[in-house]
Amino acid sequence: MVQEIMTAQEAAEYLRLGVDTLKRWTRAGHVPGRRIGRQWRFSKAALDEWLAEGGPEYEALVDQGLLEATEEAMADVAVGRSKLVPWDEAKKRLGL
């Protein structure tokens, strides 16, 4: 029996996901797939089984790293805003 194997692009289209999302979820272990060298490969049968078992559950697929990075960036922006100085003062400090 020949098993249908798909590229990341084909699997993403099949699942109606973005390729980057599919790769991120696969690296995190949420989607069944294998990396062969620099390429990702996906078994249609494994994807069908994954979908039958419930597929993506939003809470399980939230990228904790992305959330933490967003919170850190927001904190950096808040700190940066407190350090803003008027343009005229910035020119003086720079000797312009």
N, C-alpha and C positions, 0 to 999 in steps of 0.2 A: 504494500500500500504506500503510495507516494503522499507525503505530507506537504501541504502547501506552505511555503515559506515566503514571508513578505519582508520588504525593506522597511525602514522607518517611515518613509514617505507613504508607502502603500498601506501600512498598518495605521498610520495617523488618519489617512483618508477613510479607511474602513471603520475606524472608531469615531470619526468626525472630531478629531482633536488636532491641535497644532502639533507640528513635529517636535518643537522644543518642549512642549508640555509632555508629550509622550516619552521623550528621552529622559526628562527630569523624573517623571513618575516611575520609569523603568529603573533608573539608577537608584531610586529610593526603595525599590523592591515592591512597588505597588502593582506593576503591570508585568506579566511574564514576557521576558525577552532575553536574548543573549547577544553579547558583543563578540564579534569575530574580527579581530584586528581593530580597525578603526570604524567598522560598520556595525550597525545594529540589525538583528534579524529577529523576526517574530513568527511564531507558528500560528496559523489561522485557527487550528484546533484548540491551542492553549488560550488564545484570545477569546474564542467562543465559550470555553469553559469558564474563564474569568468573568465574562459578562453574565453567564448563567448563575454564577455564585454571588452576583451582586455588583460586579464591576466597580466603578469608582464610587466611593462614599466620600462626600465632600470633606467631612471632618477628618477622615483618615488621610486625605490627600493634601491637606493644608501644609504647605511647605513651611515648617517651623523656622528654618533658616531665613526665609524671605521675610517672615513676620518680624523676626529679631532684627534683621538688617533695616527694615522699614522704621521700626521703633528707634533704632540707633541713629538713623539719618534724621528723623524728626527731632531727636534730642540735639543733634549737632546743629541743625537749623536754628533751634531755639537759642542755643549758646551763641551761635554766630550773630543772630539778630541783636543780642545784648551787647555785642562788641562793635556794632556799626557806629561809624562816626560820620559827621557831615563832610561833604566833598571838600569844602574849603579847609577844614581841619586836616583832612587826609593829605591835601596838597602841601600844607605847611610841614607836616611830619616827614613828607618825602622830599622836602626842599624844592618844590616846584613853584 
